[in-house]
Amino acid sequence: MENKKINDIEVNDFIYLENIIKEDQIVEEVRDKFLVRSEIGKKKYGVTLDRDDLSYEDWLNHLQEELMDSILYIQKLKNIIKK
């Protein structure tokens, strides 16, 4: 029986990767945060990132706003460290 492929990765590779992820606590923590963030987004906005109602420019604006926020967080932490 031939394995199904998803983006040229065999299903067995996913099982292997799942076992590796469970061995790497940092990867597991980040993965859990993504899953929680996805659920929060679905509840808050009623959609997932699979939505198709935004243009490329809309997506770029969202990304720009998120990156701008991240710069503010960096500056805040730098200011705290300087104290």
N, C-alpha and C positions, 0 to 999 in steps of 0.2 A: 504494500500500500504506500502510495506516495504522500509525503507530508505536504500539508497546505503551506503556502508561502505568503508572508505579509511583507511587502517592500523588500523582497529578496532575503528575508530572514525566516528560517524554518521555525515551525511551532516548537520543535524540540529546543531550539536556541533560546526561546522565551522561557521555557522551563528552566534551562541552565542559568539564564540571567536572573531569574526570580530567586534561585538559590544563592547566587552571588550577592544579590542585593540584601538578602536576609543576613549575610555574613558581614556586611559593611554597615555599621550603625549610622554613620553620617548619611549615607545614601538613603537608608531607610527613613531617617528623620526628615530629610528633604522631601522624599516621596510622600510621606504622610502629610507634610505641610501643603504640598500641591493638592492632594486629595481633599483636605479640609478647606483649602481656599476655593476649590472648585465648587464644593457644596455651598459655601457661604455665598459665592457669586450667583449660583442658581437660585438660592432663596432670596437674595437681595434684588437681583435684576431679572430673574425669571428666564434667563438664557444661559447658554454656555458659549465658549469660544467658537463653537461650530456654527454660530449664527452667520447669516449671509446678508444682513441688512445694512452693513457698514461698507463704505468705500475704502479703497486703499488709503486715501487721505485721512479718513476718519481713524483707521487703524494706526496710521503714523502719528496722528495727533494724540491718541491714547498713549502710545509708546513714548512720545516726547514728554507728555505730562508725568508719566511714571518715572522717567529718567530725571526729570527736573526735581521731583520729590526726592529721589535717591541722592542727588547732589546736596540737597538741603540736609538730609540725614548725615551725610559725610561731614559737612561743615559743622554741624552741631556736635558730633563726636570729636572732631578735631579741637573745637573750642573747649570741650570738657577736659580733654587730655592736656591742654595747655595750662589749665588752672593748677 
